[in-house]
Amino acid sequence: MSITLYFNPYSHRCLSVKTVLLLTKSDFNEKIIDVLKGENLKQAFTNINPNQTVPAITEGFFSLFESHAIMKYICINKPDFKLYPNTLQQRALIDSYLDWHQNEFTKLLDYSKECYLQPLLIGNKVPENRVSRLVDVEEVIQFFIKTFLNNGQYNYIFDQPNFTLADIRAVCDLTSLFICNFDFEKFPILEQYIWRMFKITDLYQSHKDYFNLIQKQKYKNQFIQSILTKQLKQEQITLYFHPLSSPSRAVRSLLLLAQIDFDEKVIDILKSENKSDQYTNINPNQTVPSIKQGTFTLFESHAILKYICEQYRLFDFYPQENLRLKALIDNYLDFHLNEMKQITDYVLNSQKIQNEQELKEKQLNIDNLLQFFVKIFLNEGKYKYIYNHKTISIADLSAVNEILFLVMINYDFNKVPQIQKYITNILDNEYVKQSNKEYLSTISSNQHNNFNQFNKQIITTQKKRGCC
């Protein structure tokens, strides 16, 4: 039996309940109660909630009001989502926070309500007690950070392994301060906590209407704007790469596609710059690509691609909510490391192979590999992108840049026309072309190669469009 949620999209108590319903994949309908029009005072709603407040829920003939009671009811019926701990002591800790929250965090709601509504009702006059209320709010926040987040040592309230009802309730009320342009920069630990929570897609979904209201405001500080746009200001990434390296071009393509500001530094492998002490400190494996962001360093291209997607919420390139599609992309990336890397080995060693029979066998292996790729990942060429993803994914970026390495030895793609179509589709994207400009320019200047028509077309198209 589905739940009906009676709520107002600008009530933060309501938003916390809706978030829990979304997170637990509950079957529910929603009915807006316009409190400003007094719909909560009408008899029909009073029969559901005699306290005449939102939120409230009904499930068949059962009705319930008070947000904390509703949240617990939902979570007890959905224990697999672990939003409300099963052990007695852990549950008691969450209950103690929720009780404290009810007594103290209401100061945030009262302050934001007065900052926003009172000027609308009495003109632009600032409420007389705003300064004293702000002091109260800041004291509550300081206590919250010190006691429940252990001055930033805990990711979640009471150091729970994952976020719980307590965190959902806290962050929903903290967003009430957005309406009055609260200066979160005074509390950097709180900024990190809020940003961590808003990596949860369902939390964004529940706040959609409220955030639309905030967007209409003229004045928004940098942190609030970063949450609204899902783009927290990050320390700039430095990409260490080489333009002939296929994994380097995959990472570079993603950064360009996502329009992320980054620095780049070419590591000349031919001059053994990758073996220098300075670079080894960044990447002890002495390979490219690698990245550095502040003091954080990371190597291995697939790990980098996933990190960038999660750090910058690039879920079109690497889905988070669709677990099956995410698993399929991971499946391809693992396959890529096990099998598609044969392409690089083949290209690098083909000139060294003297035995004609051995060379034919290596060529046949690559032919079969590409045919398998088309059959399994492109469904015999029916898919534009790997696993029929709606847009280019990090799987495609890894795949196409590896396959393009075959242009260097003038591979005959006529054997696999579906691969020709696949390459053309992805290279039609200006950012992927831009990422490959130095690579294609380098191989086109090699007078030892007389390229076949398709490979020549790739290179000349790049030139015509100003990419090389």
C-alpha positions in Angstrom: 0.0 0.0 0.0 1.5 3.4 -1.0 2.0 6.3 1.3 0.5 9.7 0.7 2.8 12.5 1.9 1.1 15.8 2.8 3.8 18.4 2.6 4.9 21.9 1.6 8.0 22.1 -0.7 9.4 25.0 1.4 9.1 23.2 4.7 12.4 21.7 5.8 10.7 19.2 8.1 8.8 18.1 5.0 11.9 17.9 2.9 13.6 15.6 5.4 10.6 13.2 5.2 10.5 13.3 1.4 14.3 12.6 1.3 13.8 9.5 3.4 11.0 8.3 1.2 13.2 8.8 -1.9 16.2 7.1 -0.3 14.2 4.1 0.8 12.7 3.7 -2.7 9.2 3.9 -1.0 6.1 3.9 -3.1 4.4 7.2 -2.3 2.2 10.0 -3.6 2.5 13.6 -2.6 -0.1 16.3 -1.9 0.9 19.9 -1.4 -0.7 21.7 1.5 -0.4 25.4 1.0 0.1 26.7 4.5 0.0 30.4 3.4 -3.5 29.8 2.0 -4.6 28.1 5.2 -5.1 24.6 3.6 -3.7 23.1 6.8 -6.6 24.5 8.8 -9.3 22.9 6.7 -11.3 20.0 8.1 -10.1 17.5 5.5 -6.5 17.9 6.6 -7.3 18.3 10.3 -8.9 14.8 10.2 -5.5 13.6 9.1 -3.4 15.8 11.4 -5.3 17.4 14.2 -2.2 19.5 15.0 -2.7 21.1 11.5 1.0 21.0 10.6 3.0 19.5 7.8 4.3 17.0 7.2 1.8 14.2 7.7 1.3 10.8 6.0 -1.5 8.4 5.4 -1.1 4.7 4.5 -4.5 3.2 4.1 -6.5 4.1 7.2 -3.3 4.8 9.2 -2.2 8.4 9.6 0.9 9.8 11.3 2.2 13.3 11.9 5.5 14.8 13.4 8.4 14.5 11.1 10.7 12.4 13.3 8.0 9.9 14.0 7.3 9.6 10.2 11.0 9.2 9.4 11.4 6.4 11.9 8.3 4.7 10.8 9.5 4.6 7.2 13.0 3.4 8.1 11.8 0.7 10.4 9.7 -0.7 7.5 12.8 -0.4 5.2 15.6 -1.7 7.4 17.8 -2.7 4.5 18.6 0.9 3.8 20.2 1.3 7.3 19.1 4.9 7.8 18.0 4.1 11.4 20.5 1.7 13.2 19.4 -1.7 14.3 21.5 -1.9 17.5 19.9 -0.5 20.7 22.9 1.8 21.6 23.4 3.2 18.1 19.6 3.8 17.8 19.6 5.6 21.1 22.4 7.9 19.9 20.4 8.9 16.9 17.3 9.4 19.0 19.3 11.6 21.4 20.4 13.8 18.4 16.9 14.0 17.0 15.6 15.2 20.4 18.4 17.8 20.7 17.7 18.8 17.2 14.0 19.4 17.9 14.9 21.6 20.9 17.8 23.6 19.4 17.8 23.5 15.6 14.4 25.1 15.5 16.4 28.4 16.1 17.7 28.0 12.6 14.2 27.7 11.2 12.9 30.6 13.2 15.8 32.8 12.1 15.4 31.9 8.4 11.6 32.4 8.5 12.0 35.8 10.1 14.7 36.9 7.7 12.6 35.9 4.7 9.0 36.3 5.6 9.0 39.3 8.0 10.5 41.7 5.5 7.9 40.6 2.9 5.1 41.3 5.4 6.4 44.6 6.8 8.4 46.0 3.9 12.1 45.7 3.6 12.6 46.5 7.3 15.1 44.2 8.9 13.6 42.4 12.0 14.8 44.1 15.2 16.0 40.9 16.9 17.8 39.6 13.8 21.3 40.2 15.3 20.5 38.4 18.6 18.9 35.5 16.7 22.0 35.2 14.5 24.1 34.9 17.6 21.9 32.1 18.8 22.1 30.4 15.5 25.9 30.5 15.4 26.1 29.1 19.0 23.9 26.2 18.0 26.0 25.5 14.9 29.2 25.7 17.0 27.8 23.2 19.5 26.6 20.9 16.6 30.1 20.9 15.0 31.9 20.3 18.4 29.6 17.7 19.8 28.1 15.7 16.9 30.9 16.0 14.3 33.7 16.1 16.8 35.1 19.3 15.3 35.2 17.7 11.9 36.7 14.4 12.9 33.5 12.6 12.1 32.0 12.4 8.6 28.5 11.8 9.9 26.8 12.5 13.2 28.1 10.4 16.1 30.7 8.9 13.7 28.2 6.5 12.1 29.7 4.6 9.2 27.0 6.0 6.8 24.6 8.9 7.0 21.5 8.3 9.1 18.2 10.0 9.8 20.1 12.4 12.1 22.2 13.7 9.2 19.2 14.0 6.9 17.3 16.0 9.5 20.4 18.2 10.2 21.2 19.1 6.6 17.6 19.8 5.7 17.4 22.4 8.4 20.8 23.8 7.6 19.5 24.6 4.1 16.9 26.8 5.6 19.7 29.3 6.1 20.2 29.5 2.3 17.2 31.8 2.1 18.9 34.5 4.3 22.3 34.1 2.6 23.9 32.8 5.7 27.7 33.1 5.8 28.8 29.5 5.9 32.5 30.5 5.4 32.7 31.1 9.1 32.3 27.4 9.5 34.4 25.5 7.0 33.7 22.1 8.7 30.0 22.7 8.2 30.6 23.5 4.5 32.4 20.2 4.1 29.6 18.4 5.9 26.8 19.9 3.8 28.7 19.3 0.6 29.3 15.7 1.6 25.6 15.2 2.2 24.6 16.8 -1.1 26.5 14.2 -3.0 23.3 12.3 -2.3 21.2 12.6 -5.5 17.8 12.1 -3.6 18.6 15.0 -1.3 18.9 17.3 -4.3 15.7 15.9 -5.7 13.7 16.6 -2.6 15.0 20.2 -2.5 14.4 20.9 -6.2 11.5 23.4 -5.7 13.2 25.1 -2.7 16.5 25.5 -4.6 14.6 27.0 -7.5 13.3 29.6 -5.1 16.8 30.4 -3.8 18.1 30.7 -7.4 15.7 33.6 -7.9 17.3 35.6 -5.2 19.8 38.2 -6.3 22.3 37.7 -3.5 23.8 34.3 -2.9 27.3 33.7 -1.4 29.8 31.5 -3.1 29.1 28.4 -1.0 25.4 28.5 -1.4 25.8 29.0 -5.1 28.2 26.0 -5.2 25.5 23.8 -3.7 22.8 25.1 -6.0 24.9 24.5 -9.1 26.3 21.2 -7.7 29.8 22.6 -8.3 31.9 23.1 -5.2 35.0 25.2 -5.7 37.8 22.7 -5.8 41.6 23.0 -5.8 42.7 22.9 -9.4 43.7 19.6 -10.9 47.1 19.2 -12.6 47.2 16.5 -15.2 50.5 14.8 -16.0 50.2 13.2 -19.4 51.7 12.4 -22.7 49.7 13.1 -25.9 50.6 9.7 -27.4 49.4 7.9 -24.4 45.8 6.5 -24.9 44.9 6.6 -21.2 46.2 10.1 -20.9 44.0 11.2 -23.8 41.0 9.5 -22.1 41.5 11.5 -18.9 42.1 14.7 -20.8 39.0 14.1 -22.9 36.9 13.9 -19.7 38.3 17.1 -18.2 37.6 18.9 -21.5 34.1 17.5 -21.9 33.2 18.5 -18.4 34.8 21.9 -18.9 36.8 21.6 -15.7 39.6 24.0 -15.4 42.9 22.2 -15.1 46.6 22.6 -15.6 48.5 20.1 -17.7 52.1 19.1 -17.8 53.6 16.9 -20.5 55.8 14.1 -19.1 58.1 13.1 -22.0 58.5 9.4 -21.6 61.0 9.3 -24.5 63.3 11.4 -22.4 62.6 9.3 -19.3 60.9 12.3 -17.4 58.6 9.7 -15.9 61.5 8.2 -14.0 62.6 11.4 -12.4 62.5 11.7 -8.6 60.1 14.6 -8.9 57.6 12.7 -10.9 58.1 9.4 -9.0 56.9 11.3 -5.9 53.7 11.9 -7.7 53.4 8.5 -9.4 55.6 5.8 -7.9 54.6 3.6 -10.8 56.3 6.0 -13.2 53.4 5.9 -15.8 51.1 8.4 -17.3 48.5 9.7 -16.7 48.4 10.9 -13.1 46.8 13.8 -11.4 47.5 16.1 -8.5 44.9 18.1 -6.6 46.3 20.0 -3.7 48.3 17.4 -1.8 46.2 14.5 -3.2 47.8 12.5 -6.0 46.3 9.6 -8.0 47.5 7.4 -10.9 45.8 4.7 -13.0 43.5 6.2 -15.6 40.3 4.4 -14.7 40.7 5.3 -11.0 41.3 8.9 -12.1 38.2 8.9 -14.4 36.0 7.6 -11.6 37.4 10.1 -9.1 36.8 13.1 -11.4 33.2 11.9 -12.1 32.4 11.5 -8.4 34.3 14.6 -7.2 32.5 16.9 -9.8 29.2 15.0 -9.9 29.6 14.1 -13.5 27.0 11.4 -13.4 26.2 11.5 -17.1 29.7 10.0 -17.7 29.6 7.6 -14.8 26.1 6.9 -13.4 25.6 6.6 -9.6 21.9 5.9 -9.1 21.5 3.3 -11.9 23.6 0.6 -10.2 23.2 -1.9 -13.0 24.4 0.5 -15.6 27.3 1.6 -13.4 28.2 -2.1 -12.9 28.2 -2.6 -16.7 30.5 0.3 -17.2 32.8 -1.1 -14.5 32.6 -4.4 -16.3 33.8 -2.8 -19.5 36.6 -1.0 -17.7 37.9 -4.2 -16.2 37.6 -5.9 -19.6 39.6 -3.0 -21.1 42.5 -3.5 -18.7 42.5 -7.3 -19.4 42.0 -7.3 -23.2 41.9 -3.9 -24.9 45.4 -3.0 -23.7 46.6 -5.6 -26.3 46.1 -2.8 -28.8 48.9 -0.7 -27.3 51.2 -3.7 -27.1 50.5 -4.6 -30.7 51.2 -1.1 -32.0 54.4 -0.7 -30.0 55.8 -4.1 -31.0 54.5 -4.5 -34.6 57.5 -2.7 -36.1 59.8 -5.1 -34.2 58.2 -8.3 -35.4 60.2 -9.8 -38.2 58.4 -13.0 -38.7 55.5 -12.5 -41.1 53.4 -15.4 -39.8 53.7 -14.0 -36.2 52.7 -10.6 -37.4 49.6 -12.1 -39.1 48.6 -13.9 -35.9 48.9 -10.7 -33.9 46.8 -8.8 -36.5 44.2 -11.6 -36.3 44.1 -11.3 -32.5 43.4 -7.5 -32.9 40.7 -8.2 -35.5 39.0 -10.7 -33.3 39.3 -8.3 -30.3 37.5 -5.5 -32.2 34.9 -7.8 -33.5 34.2 -9.0 -29.9 34.0 -5.4 -28.8 31.4 -4.6 -31.4 29.4 -7.7 -30.7 29.3 -7.5 -26.9 29.6 -3.8 -26.0 28.0 -2.2 -29.1 25.4 -4.9 -29.7 26.7 -5.6 -33.3 26.9 -1.9 -33.9 23.3 -1.1 -32.9 24.5 1.0 -30.0 26.0 4.4 -30.5 27.8 4.2 -27.2 29.0 1.3 -25.0 26.1 -0.5 -23.4 23.7 1.9 -25.1 24.4 4.6 -22.6 22.6 7.8 -23.6 25.8 9.8 -23.8 29.6 9.3 -24.0 30.7 7.5 -20.8 34.1 7.0 -19.3 34.0 3.5 -20.8 33.8 5.1 -24.3 36.6 7.5 -23.6 38.9 4.7 -22.5 37.8 2.6 -25.5 38.0 5.1 -28.3 41.4 6.5 -27.3 42.8 3.0 -27.2 41.3 2.1 -30.5 42.6 5.3 -32.1 46.2 4.2 -31.3 45.8 1.8 -34.2 45.8 4.8 -36.6 49.5 5.1 -35.9 50.2 1.8 -37.8 47.6 2.5 -40.4 45.3 -0.3 -39.3 42.6 -1.3 -41.8 39.3 -0.5 -40.1 37.4 -1.7 -43.2 37.5 -5.1 -41.5 35.2 -3.8 -38.8 33.0 -1.0 -40.3 31.0 -0.7 -37.0 34.3 0.5 -35.4 34.6 3.1 -38.1 31.1 4.4 -37.3 31.9 4.3 -33.5 35.1 6.3 -33.9 33.4 8.8 -36.2 30.5 9.3 -33.7 32.8 10.0 -30.8 35.3 12.1 -32.7 32.4 14.3 -33.8 32.6 15.7 -30.3 34.8 18.8 -30.3 36.3 18.1 -26.9 37.4 14.6 -27.8 38.9 15.9 -31.0 40.7 18.6 -29.0 42.2 16.0 -26.7 43.5 14.1 -29.7 44.9 17.0 -31.6 48.6 16.6 -30.7 48.5 12.8 -31.2 46.9 13.0 -34.7 49.2 15.8 -35.7 52.2 13.8 -34.6 51.3 10.7 -36.6 50.2 12.7 -39.7 53.7 14.3 -39.9 55.3 10.9 -40.0 56.4 10.6 -43.7 56.7 6.8 -43.3 53.0 6.3 -43.2 50.8 6.3 -46.3 47.5 6.3 -44.6 44.4 4.4 -45.9 41.3 6.4 -46.8 39.6 6.1 -43.4 42.7 7.0 -41.3 43.5 9.8 -43.6 39.9 11.1 -43.2 40.3 11.1 -39.4 43.4 13.2 -39.7 42.3 15.6 -42.4 39.0 16.1 -40.8 40.8 17.2 -37.6 42.9 19.6 -39.6 39.9 21.1 -41.5 38.1 21.8 -38.2 41.1 23.5 -36.8 42.0 20.9 -34.3 45.5 20.1 -35.4 
